[in-house]
């Protein structure tokens, strides 16, 4: 194709920040905006040079230890931004620390989202680096990037180094759940339990298991929002700083080319994320977070998509809690690109789609096959077949999921292999109203809990808790654990830790506090789970249920803060992502400039 050498060059793109710093029509406002930024040494010439202003969302702090690595990584991001011709402006994200935030970190995903939207919309920022790590820091920032829709890129902080205790791998979170069983069985004392917990967290970084943190960072990469290979690099590795530098360089190019999240976060991208989540044995928390990110991007993902696209996908990653290894080995085995390479070869991806690298996902995955087949299994010889979430419905809820990749051989033999009734089991319900009730009564002999029981917890959803708590992975009474029964069927309208190996039925929607069927189940009711038909029902006569529905809903605790009350009044159910429903119509708000402030 011939080119015209006399054609007029394309003029430089005018950035939104120039309406603040280089606006001859409002020189008085320009002066107001410029003067205070210059008080720490930046010059007017820099701000008026037509260089993109790149925001760095600082998610690290002393009360967000999983993300604290970003306090250092931001320096390398700044280096990359400056070398590529941009100007960096760092600002804080509302902290979200899963392990420590009470009553649950879940309420703060939407709060951090709101705060970030306001910053990106109201300040002179042309593009943004999203620094992610702990569970909800990833979806919160991607949700905000979609709402504002200015160029954005994800920089993961990376997992901790592998933990070890007495010669065995000790994975964050997973070691806690295993340790509490050993404590209940009398195999260890409280001091050793604490030693195991400490051993599982040996360095800076987020969970080194495939818990929700590793899952959501992997899915950010699968969506195409981070550079190839970013998510699995352990936080202390030198490659993590190098990735931070390259991310800083790349966001400047994304700003110049005006590549926005709306061009990357397509329906194909979200369907691929569902597939990848199954292949890595990802957290059940991926379900509400993917739904929330998709809805804020204006993408409709049906609840049936988890079965249609994800259930038949095999488990390829041998990583705790569904497998054996931890984050360092996953990174060395090839990380997310190696998993996606297997899926692409099997025709399971929609990889001809744009990513922040500037290339398609198909191009990103070229030559990414794993050489460590102990960690990443071939698609046609997987660790497990049909490893995706199983979607259930019935008179207890309209929607819930079960993580099939963590169904143990013992659990399968006890509940899913009855001759003539394979994949069907019935259990007597033992109902708890919140985790306080569970902890107070789980060892009460009067409950007569045996292996024929299902532990049911309610009041744990977005409205009831508030925020939806990670409490569904209830362990059996100590007496059963001492007999070697490590898991009972569990059911609830809350969530569970992504590091848990419990095949719970969870994220039940609508929750009991919203009038869902869990509000009307009683201890002693029989519950039937049928994985052949996708049903979960309490075996209670219709007329009995009708009488129960006349009774008040189970009580929920009062809101303790203004945000809790606001959260409860705006939040939807987990099936649809637990979003603030009133926020969903706001998309692309960064395309139009806000009004001046004087």
N, C-alpha and C positions, 0 to 999 in steps of 0.2 A: 504494500500500500504506500503510495507516495505521500510526502508531507509538504506542506507549504511553509517554506522558510521565512516568508514575510508575514506570517500570521501574528496577531497581537498576543503577547503572553497573557496567561490567565492572571488577573490581579491577585495579590495575596488575600487570603480569607480574612474577613473582619470578624474578630472574636467578640463574644458577649462582654468580656472584661473591658473592651475598649469603650463601651458605653459609660463606664465608670471613669476610666483613666485618660481617654483621648476623645473627648466629646466637645467639639468647637461650638456646637449649638447650645451647650449648657456649661460654659467655662466656669461659672460660679460653683456648679455641682462638682465638676472635675477637680477644682481646687480643694473643695471640702473632702473629697474622697482621697486625693493624693496626700494631703498634708500629714495625716496621722499615720499612714503607712510608712512615710519617710522617717518617722521618729526613731526607728531602730536601725537605720543606716541604708535602707534600699533607696535608690535614686529615682527621681522622676523620669529620667531618660530610660531606665530599665522598664518602668511600668508603662511608658508611652511608646515603646519601640515596636509594638505589634507582635510581641512574643506571647505565646499562650500562657495563661496563668493556670498552673496544674495544682489542684488540691490533693493533699495526702490525708486520708482519713486515718487518724491515729487511734487505733483500737487498743493499744497497749497502755497499761498503767500498773501501779502497784496492787490494785485490787482486781486486776484482770491478768493473773500470772500466766495463763495459757497464751495470751497475746503479748506479753511483756517484751518478747524478742523484737517486736516492731519498733520499740524505742531506739534500738540499734539499727534495724534494717532501714528505717526511714532515712538515715544518713546516706545510705547507698542509693536509695530511690532518688534523693535530692541530687546526688552526683550524676545520675543518669539523666535526670530532667535538665540540669544545667548544661551537660555536655551536648544534649540534643537541641538546645536552644530555647528551652522553656524556663519558667520561673515557678519555683515550688512555694506553696503555702500550706503549712501543716496545721491541722485543727483536730480537736478530740471528738471521738464517738462516745455516746453514752455507754458506760461499761456494761458488759453482759458476761458474767462468770457463772457457768453452769453449776459448779460444785458448791458454791457458797451463797448465792443469792436466794434469799427467802422472801416470800413463800415459794417461789420458783422463778428461775431465770426466764421462763417462757413469756411472762408478761412484758419483759423488756425488749423482746424482738420488735414488737410494734412501736414501743417508745423510741428505741434507737432509730427505727425507720423514720418516724415522724421528725425527729430532730435533724437527721441527715437531709431529708427532703428540704427542710427550711434553710439549711446552710447552703446547699447546692443551688437552690432557687434564688436566695436573697443576697448572695455575695458574689464578687467578681471572679468566678471560677469557670474556666473554659472546658476543663476535663478533669478526671479524678482517678486517683489510685485508691482502690478499696483494700485495706489491710485486714485480712480475715484470719481466723484460727478457731477459737472456741465456738461451739455448736451454732449459736444463733447469730453470731457476728457476720457469718457469710450470707444467709438469706436476708437479714435486715438490710445489709448494704446493697445487695443486688435488687431487692424490692425498691429501694430508694433510687437507685440508678435508673430503673425502668420508669418510675414516676417522673423524674426530672428529664431523663433522656439526653444527657450530654455524654460525650465520649468517656468511657470508663473501662478500667481493667482491674482484675483481681490479683493481689499478691498474697498468697498464703504464708503464714508464719512457719508452718511445718510442725511435724510431730516431735515429741521427745525422743531421745535415744532409747533403745530397747532396755527394759528393766529386767533385772535378774535377782532371784532369791533362792539361795541354797541350790545353785546349779540349774535352776529351771527358769524359763522365761516368765516374767511377771508383767502382764499387760495392764495398763491403767484402766481402772474401772472393773474390768473382768477379774482382776486379782482380788478386788474388794468383794465381789459377789461370791467367788470361790472361797475366800477367806472367811466370810461370815457363816458359810455352811460348815466349814471345819471347826469354827468356834462353837457353833450350835451342837456339833457332834461331839464336842469335848476333846478334839484332837490337838487343839492349840489353845493357849491362853490369850488374854486381851493384849498383853505386851507383844506377843508374836504377831497377832493380827495387825497391830499398828506398824510393826516392822515390815510386814508384807506390803502394806499400803504405801509406805515410804519408798520401798524398793521399786515399786511400779512407776515412780515418777522421778527418774534419775537426772533430768536436765531441763533446760528451758524448752518450751514447746507445748503443743496441745497433746491430747491423748494419742498414745502410740499404738492403740488398737484400732480396728475399723469401727470405732464408735461414731457418734454423730459428727464430731469435729472432723475426723478424717473423711467421713462420708461426704459431708457438705463441701469440703474443699476439693475432693475428687470430682464431685458433680459440677462445681464451678468450672473446673477444667474441661469436663465432658461437654458442658454447655458451650464452650468456646470462649469463656470470659477471662481465661488466664493463659499465659504462655505455655507451650507444650512442655510437660514434665515438671511443672511448678509445684503441684500440690503435695507430692510425697517426699520431697527433699526434707530430711530432718532439720530442725531449727538450728542446731549447732554446726552443721556442715558448712564448709566454705562455699559450696554451690548455692546455698541459700542467699548469701550476700551477693553472689554473682547474679542470681535470678532477680534480686531486688534492683540491681543496677540496670539490667536489661529491661525490666519492667518500666523503670523510670524513663529510659530512652524511648521505649515503644509507645508510651502514652502520649508523648509529644507528637509522634507521627499520627496517632489516631486523632489527636486534636486538629492537626493540619488537614487531614483527609476528611474530617467530620464524620468518622465512623461511630455510630451511636449504638447503644444497647438494643434498640428496636430493630436493628439490622441483624443482630446476632441471636437474640433470644426469640427464636421462631418456634413454631409448634414442633418441627422436626428436632430442634435442639432439646426440647423438653421430653419428647418421646425417647430420644437417645439417652437422656439422663435416667429415665425409668429403667431402661435396659442395662445401663452400666451399673446402676444401684444393685440390681439382682446379681450381676456377675461378680461384684466385689463383696457380696454379703452385707450390704449397707444397712444402716440404722433404720428402724421403723419411723424415726423422726423425719426421715427424708420425705415421707408421704405428705404431711402437712406443709413442710417447707417448699417442696416442689410445687404443690398446688398454690401456695401463696405467691411464690415468684412468678409462676405462670399467669395468675390472675392479675397481678400488678403490671405484667407485660401485655395484658390484653389478650392472652391466649387461653382458649377454653380447652381444658383437659378433663374428659369425663372420668368419673370414679372407676368406671369399668376398664380404663386404660391400664390399670395396675395388673389386671388379669390378661387383657388382650395383648399387651406388649411386653409385660415383664415376667409373668408367672412361669412360662416355659423356658426362660433363660437359665442356663446352667451356672452353678457356682464355679468360678475359675480361680478365685484368690484364696489361698490357704493362709488366712490371717485371722487372729482372734477378733471377735468371739466365735465365729463360725468355723475357724480353722486353728492353726498351730502357731504361726509366726507373728512378728510385729513389724512396725513401720520401717525400720532400717533395712530389713531384708526385702520388704516390698519395694522400696526405692531402688535398691541394687538390682532387683529382678526386672526393673523397667517401669514400675509405677503405672499410673493410669494409662499412658499411651500403649503399653504392652497389653493391657486388658482390652483396650479398644481395638487394637490391631487384631486380636483374636476374634472379636465380635464383627469387625469389618470383613475379615476373610470369610466368615460364616454368613455374610449378607444380612446381619442384624442391625446395621446402622444406616442412618440417612446422612452420610458424611460429606456430601457435596453441598456444604453450607459454610458461610463465612464465619471466621473466628477472629479474635483480636490480633492474631499473628499477621493478618492480612492475606493469609492463604486459607484454603478450605480445610476442613477437618481431615479429609482424605489425604491431602498433601502433608499435613502435620504428622500423620500416622505412618508415612512411608519408612520402611526399614526399622520399625519399632518392635519387632518380635522379641519375646523374652528368651533368655538363655538359661533361666533358672526354672526348670519344670517342677521343682519341689514346692515352689511358691506360686507360680502362675501356670495353671494347667491348660493344655490345649482344649479348644472348644469341643472337639469330638471325643475327648477323654477327660471329662471334668471331674472335679472333686465331688459334686452332687449334681443331679439333674433337677430341672424344674425348681429353681431356688428362689424365685421371686415371691413377693407378698401374695398371700391368699386373701381374697376379699370375701367377706361374709355379710349376711343380712338375716333378719328374722324379727320376731316380736320383741326382742330385747334392744334392737337398734336397727337403723336403716343401712348402716355402713360400719364396718370394722375391718381391721387387717390382722393377719397372723404371719409372723416371719417364719417361713418354712426352712430356711437354710440352717437354723439352729435347733431343729427337731433332732434330739439325740436318739440313738438306737434304743436306749432304755425307754424313753418316752413313747417312741413309736411302737415298741413291743407291748407296752402296757395299755395303750389307749387306741391305737390305730390298726391293730392286726387281729382283731377278734374274728375267727372264721365265720364267713358268711356276712360279716358286718364290717368289712375292712374300711378304714377311714371314717368310721362312725363311732362315737362314744357318748355315753350318758353319765352324768355325775350329779351328786347332791350339792346344791349351792350352799356355801357358807358366806354370808354377806357382811361386808364391813363398810361403815360410813366414814370414809377417809382413812388416812394412814395412822392417825392417832388411835382410832378404834382398832385397827389391825394390830398395831404393836402392843396394845393393852390386852388383847384377847387371844392372839394367835396360839398361845400355849395353854389356854384354858381347857382342861380335860372335859368340861361340860359340853364343849362343841363337838366332841367325838369325831375329830377330823381323821380320816384315813385316806388311802389311795383312791377311793371311790368318790372323793369330794372335788369340787371346783371352788377356788377362792375368788370371790367377786368383790371388787371395790368400786364404789361410786362416790360422787361428790368431788371427783378429781379432774373434771373437765375445765374448759376455758372460763365458764361462768362460775362454776361451783367452787373451784379452788381458792382464788381465781388464777387463771393462767395455764391450766392443765399441767399436772405434776407427774414426775417420773416415779410412779408408785405401783404400777401394775405388776411388776416382776416380784411378786410376793413369794417368799420362800416358805416351805412347809413348816409345821411345828417342829421343834427340836426333837421330839420323840420319833417322828417319821424320818428325819435326817439321820438319826442314830441307827435306824433300820436300813439305811442306804437309799431311801426315796428322796432324791434331791430336787425333783420338780413335781409339782401338781399343776393341772390345768388352771390357768388364771385368766380373769376377764375383768375389764374395767373401762371407764370412760376417760381415763387419763392416758399417760404415755409411759414408756420405760426407757431407761438409759440405752443408748446404742451399744454400749459395751456389755450389755446383759446377754446371756445365752438362753434366756427363757422364751419358749414359744408361746407367749401370751397372745390372747385376743384383746386388742387394745385400740385406742383412738376411736372408741365407739361413739357414734353420732346418730341422733342427737343425744347429748349427755343427760344424766338424770336431772340436773338442775334446770334443764330446758324441757323437761317433761318426757324424756326418752324412756324406753321400756325398762331400763335398769332401775328407774325409780320405783317400779312395782314388783320387782322380784323379791322374794323372801327366803330367808334361810330355811332349808328343807325342801325347797322346790327342786325338781329334777330339770336339768338342762341338757339338751341334746345338741351335739355338734356333728354336722354331716358335711365332710369335706367333698363328698361326691356331688352334692347339690348346692354347696355354698350357703348352708343354712345354720343358724344358731338360735335355738328357741327354748324358752322356758315352757315346760309341759304343764301348762295351767289352763283350765277351762276358760272359755271366753267370758262366761258369766261371772267367774271369780275375778278375772282381770277387770271387768267392767266395774265391779264393786271396789276394787283397789284403786281404780282411777278416780274415784270420788274422794279419796283421802288426800291430805296435803302432801306436797312433794317433800322428800327428806330435807331437813334443814341444812343450810350452808352458812359458813361463818360470815360475819359482817365485813365490809371493806375496811381496811385499816389506814388507807391513804387516799387522797383525791385521785391519784392515777389508777388505783385499783377500781374505784367506782366508775371512772371514765372508761377504763378497759372493759369492764363488764357490760357497760351500756352500749358498746360499739362492736364487740367481737362476735365473729361467726363461729361455726363449729369446725372441728378438726377435719371432717371430711372435705371441707372446702378451704382448708388452710389456716383456720383461726385468724383470718384477716380482720382488720377494722373495715367493716363493710362500706361505711361512708367514704373511705379513702379510695376505693377502687375506680371510680370515674375519673380520678385525676391522673392523667398520663401526658407525658411530653410537656410538663409545665415549664421546663427550661427553654423551650423554643421561643416563648414570649418573655420579654424583659419585664421585671417588676417596676412599679412606679418609683420615681425618685423619693427621697426621704425628707427633703426640705423644699 
